[in-house]
Amino acid sequence: MTHRDVEYEELLPKRDSVDSDGIGPSSLEEEGPSTKPWRWYRLFKQDKRRIRADRSPSGEGERIPPLLLRLATAIALVACVDLFALAYIAHMFRTVFEDKDFASNLNYANPYIGLKELYESGTVNSSEIAPVLIRPRVSAQVFVDQPNKLAPRGEHDYWDETWGMFYPDEKHLHVTPNVHTIVQFRAIDFGMEDCRLVFTLPKLGASLEDHASFSMDPSSRFDVFRLAVDRPIDVKKLSYRTKPKPVEKIATLHAQMDGDTLIHRFPCPWSSLHVFEVACAEGSECMVDVWSSQNTTLGVNMYQHQTI
């Protein structure tokens, strides 16, 4: 064997690094003329993939096009701006409009401008004015045996097919050992700052107009408490557990039927708020259940008497 043949035999087993599928130079020489272009095309594609892999940072896969990278960055930026805007709007609604009942904290504007100074001057004598009857703005029940139960609302509301929903101004006084009634008044009239709290009850069996009703145990005895408040009661949240705390017991009494029974006399400056709780006297199995109508004043009421 010649030296040239020996060198050829040593080089022949060596494979080119691009022949990943076993295609070497000798195999290309053994292929016919029609298959050589196809083999060279495959080698070209393999070289192209290898170059792309070498250019990528990790050495694997294709490099992300710059346009796609800019587009993804823009989308992420817009999403961040939108999230920040939503968070800011949510914060604004939680702070600017935090107190939904802010109107109840506002002071009443005095429409009686100059009247106080006029009467204090002594140059004008006031006319005699009859006592003014004030119905409670709130008359709601709370339940001792169900302290978390909310006060009922709209018990006499009804639906009319022609006119829609009606909300009659009917007040309910209901007192038993397990049911107390909370009543709230606002003194509004000028120069009528001497107030009397009263029970107003009809005779048993008296004829009443539609929607009014009355039942009572004649032996009933009641305790009446003044409650500590600095703002109007929110009836939607009122329960025995959330009701204002009593400040003092102002009366323990029997309520007479067929007329007014004086409960308590107290000063009531203009725009002042007064809240009371009516309960059974300790040890008494009392019961009263009274519904007033729009034209009756049954239950607990307040009279304002002239002070000027």
Secondary structure, DSSP 4 states (H G I P E B T S, - for coil): --HHHHHHHHHTT---TT-TTS--HHHHHHS-TTTHHHHHHHHHHHHHHHHHHHHSTTSSSPPPPHHHHHHHHHHHHHHHHHHHHHHHHHHHHHHTT--TTGGGGSPPP---TTHHHHHHTTS-PPPP-PPEEE--SEEEEEETTSTTPBPP--TT-EEETTTEEE-----EEEEBTTEEEEEEEE--STT--EEEEEEEE--TT----TT-EEEE-TT-EEEEEEE--SS---GGG-BTTTSPPEEEEEEEEEPPSSEEEEEEEEE--TT-EEEEEEEEPTT----EEEE--TT---EEEEEEE---
